[in-house]
Amino acid sequence: MNAPDAPAPRTGRGPDDLRRVSLERGAAPYAEGSCLIAFGSTRVLCTASVEEGVPGWRKGRGEGWLTAEYAMLPRATHTRTSRERSQVGGRTQEIQRLIGRSLRAMLDDFRFGELTLKVDCDVLQADGGTRTASVTGACVAVCDAFAWLVARGRLATSPVKRRVAAVSVGLIDGEPRLDLDYGEDVRAGVDMNVVMTSEGRFVEVQGTGEHTTFERRELDQLLELASSGVRSLLDAQARALGQ
């Protein structure tokens, strides 16, 4: 029997290294909060818009709401992808719900009046990790949007109690790896996305045995690897926000 192939090398980084991360605040100057985030070659423009009013099911409570949308530009990938005009696809719905849940975890309550914060995450270039980059960049945009409301006297204090960040991990030929690019993602026997708070608590763990099953020991390894990566991303957010 032939020996299994060794995991493909990662150019310039080890299995527990993030890709180069950058966060550019104010990238969309008309939005109340915005951040252009890059995880390696993956680039996502995240904007947070403040709108008067709330969905009908929340009216009359004196509380606000936060929701998110996600989209990929047609040439964000190697071949053109059609725009989702009349109906949002299942994958897109799942991702934007993940982003919304993650960002709402930044708040303890919605006592900021009947305002809606609408977050848009538009993928400009995709090379794996678009949902994790979206969560991480959108967090910065949300912080700035609430700071905008405070600066204009609409709120006494920001309702943001903690930040959130997300990263992917996976097993490739049995080797745990952090922050998978597209080439690694399609090869991964196990693929996982982990969202955590700046308090070190988990918001969401999405893990799937794509081509194989995995043991509890391997799950623990992946969660530890993800936790380390998220801590680095939270540090990058803090630097971007001047905290």
C-alpha positions in Angstrom: 0.0 0.0 0.0 1.3 3.4 -0.9 2.0 5.9 1.9 -0.6 8.7 2.2 0.3 11.9 0.5 1.9 14.5 2.7 -0.2 17.7 3.3 0.4 20.3 0.6 2.8 22.9 1.8 1.5 26.4 2.9 3.6 29.0 1.2 5.2 31.2 3.9 3.2 30.0 6.9 2.9 27.0 9.2 -0.2 25.0 10.0 -1.0 27.2 12.9 -0.5 30.5 11.2 -3.1 32.9 10.0 -2.9 34.4 6.5 -2.0 38.0 6.4 -4.8 40.0 7.9 -5.7 43.6 7.3 -8.6 45.8 8.5 -9.2 49.2 6.9 -11.8 51.3 8.7 -13.9 53.9 6.9 -13.4 52.1 3.5 -17.0 53.1 2.6 -17.2 56.8 3.7 -21.0 57.1 3.3 -21.8 54.3 5.7 -22.1 55.0 9.4 -19.5 52.2 9.9 -17.4 50.3 7.5 -14.4 48.0 7.2 -12.5 46.4 4.3 -11.0 43.2 5.6 -8.5 40.9 4.0 -7.7 37.3 5.0 -4.9 36.6 2.5 -6.5 36.9 -0.9 -10.0 37.0 0.4 -11.4 40.5 0.6 -14.7 41.6 2.0 -16.3 45.0 2.2 -18.4 45.3 5.4 -20.7 48.2 6.0 -23.1 49.0 8.8 -26.0 51.4 8.0 -28.3 53.0 10.6 -31.9 53.1 9.5 -34.9 54.6 11.3 -37.5 52.0 12.4 -37.6 48.3 13.1 -39.3 45.3 11.5 -43.0 45.1 12.1 -42.7 42.3 14.7 -40.5 44.5 16.9 -42.5 47.7 16.7 -43.7 49.3 19.9 -41.1 47.8 22.2 -38.7 50.8 22.1 -36.0 48.4 21.1 -33.7 48.2 18.0 -32.6 45.4 15.8 -29.4 44.3 14.0 -29.5 42.2 10.8 -27.0 41.2 8.1 -26.9 40.4 4.4 -24.1 38.7 2.5 -23.3 38.7 -1.2 -20.5 37.7 -3.5 -19.6 39.8 -6.5 -19.9 38.0 -9.9 -16.1 37.9 -10.4 -15.1 37.3 -6.8 -14.2 33.8 -8.0 -12.2 32.3 -10.9 -15.3 32.0 -13.0 -18.3 34.4 -13.0 -21.1 33.6 -10.6 -24.6 35.0 -11.5 -26.1 37.6 -9.2 -28.8 36.4 -6.8 -31.5 38.8 -7.9 -34.9 37.2 -7.5 -34.1 34.7 -4.8 -31.3 34.3 -2.3 -29.6 30.9 -2.5 -29.5 28.5 0.5 -25.8 29.0 1.1 -26.2 32.7 1.1 -29.1 32.6 3.5 -27.1 30.3 5.9 -24.1 32.6 5.8 -26.0 35.8 6.4 -27.8 34.2 9.3 -24.5 33.2 10.8 -23.2 36.7 10.5 -26.3 38.2 12.0 -26.3 35.8 15.0 -22.6 36.5 15.6 -23.0 40.3 15.5 -26.0 40.2 17.8 -23.8 38.4 20.3 -21.9 41.7 20.7 -24.9 43.2 22.5 -26.6 42.2 25.8 -29.9 43.9 24.7 -31.4 46.0 22.0 -32.3 49.1 24.2 -31.1 51.6 21.7 -34.4 52.8 20.4 -36.3 51.8 17.3 -33.3 51.8 15.0 -32.1 49.1 12.8 -28.5 48.4 12.1 -28.2 46.8 8.7 -24.9 45.1 8.0 -23.8 44.3 4.4 -20.9 42.0 3.7 -19.9 42.0 0.0 -17.2 39.6 -1.1 -14.9 41.4 -3.5 -12.5 38.5 -3.9 -12.9 34.9 -2.6 -10.1 32.5 -1.6 -11.7 30.6 1.3 -12.9 32.0 4.6 -15.4 34.5 3.3 -17.9 34.0 6.1 -15.2 34.2 8.8 -13.7 37.3 7.3 -17.2 38.8 7.1 -17.9 38.3 10.8 -14.5 39.7 11.8 -14.7 42.8 9.6 -18.4 43.4 10.2 -17.7 43.6 14.0 -15.4 46.6 13.4 -18.1 48.2 11.2 -20.7 47.7 13.9 -18.5 49.2 16.6 -18.0 52.3 14.4 -21.7 52.6 13.6 -22.7 52.7 17.2 -19.9 55.1 18.0 -21.3 57.3 15.2 -24.7 57.3 17.0 -23.0 58.2 20.3 -21.0 61.0 18.7 -24.2 62.6 17.3 -26.0 62.4 20.7 -28.5 59.7 19.5 -27.2 57.3 22.2 -25.6 58.0 25.6 -23.3 55.0 25.3 -22.6 52.3 22.8 -24.5 49.0 23.4 -21.5 47.0 22.3 -20.4 44.9 25.2 -17.8 42.7 23.5 -16.3 42.0 20.1 -16.6 38.9 18.0 -14.2 37.3 15.4 -14.3 34.1 13.4 -11.8 31.7 11.8 -11.8 28.4 9.9 -9.9 25.3 10.8 -9.7 21.9 9.3 -7.9 18.6 9.0 -6.0 17.9 5.8 -4.6 14.4 5.6 -4.9 14.3 9.4 -3.0 17.6 10.0 -4.9 20.4 11.8 -4.6 23.7 10.0 -5.7 27.2 10.7 -7.5 29.7 8.4 -7.9 27.6 5.3 -7.6 29.1 1.8 -9.8 27.7 -1.0 -7.3 25.1 -2.1 -7.1 23.7 1.4 -10.8 24.0 2.0 -11.7 21.7 -0.9 -9.2 19.1 0.3 -10.1 19.2 4.0 -11.4 16.0 5.4 -12.9 18.0 8.2 -13.9 21.7 7.9 -14.9 23.9 10.8 -15.9 27.6 11.3 -15.6 29.0 14.8 -17.0 32.3 16.1 -15.8 33.5 19.5 -16.2 36.6 21.7 -13.5 38.9 23.1 -14.5 37.3 26.5 -13.2 33.9 25.2 -16.7 32.4 24.9 -18.0 30.5 21.8 -20.8 32.0 19.8 -21.0 29.3 17.1 -19.1 26.2 16.0 -19.9 24.8 12.6 -18.0 21.5 12.0 -18.4 18.9 9.4 -16.7 15.7 8.4 -16.5 16.4 4.6 -14.6 13.4 3.5 -14.0 11.5 6.7 -15.1 11.2 10.4 -13.1 12.7 13.2 -12.3 11.9 16.9 -13.0 13.9 20.0 -9.2 14.4 20.3 -9.1 15.9 16.8 -12.1 18.1 17.7 -10.3 19.4 20.8 -7.2 20.1 18.7 -9.2 22.1 16.1 -11.0 24.1 18.8 -7.7 25.0 20.5 -6.2 26.0 17.2 -9.3 28.1 16.3 -9.2 29.8 19.8 -5.6 30.8 19.2 -6.5 32.2 15.8 -9.5 34.2 17.1 -7.4 35.7 19.8 -5.0 37.0 17.1 -7.9 38.4 15.1 -9.3 40.1 18.2 -5.9 41.8 18.7 -6.0 43.0 15.1 -9.5 44.4 15.6 -8.3 46.2 18.8 -5.4 47.8 16.9 -7.7 48.9 14.1 -10.1 50.4 16.5 -7.3 52.1 18.5 -8.2 50.2 21.7 
